[in-house]
Amino acid sequence: MTISQLVRDTDISDVTPYTWRKKALPQGTPMPGNGKNPDQWTPENQLAIIIETAALNEA
């Protein structure tokens, strides 16, 4: 989902997602950040996302 889609769908300020990303990156949280689709993420980011979401259910 693009930031513009997120802003439209949630009615949050367009600055908020950029602020979240800026705070998350120094903590090592995987973020695409450059508009790449997940197939173009680094293997490290792909693995981190898999590990982080493994315990989630479909809901």
Secondary structure, DSSP 4 states (H G I P E B T S, - for coil): --HHHHHHHH---THHHHHHHHHHGGGT-----SS--GGGS-HHHHHHHHHHHTT----
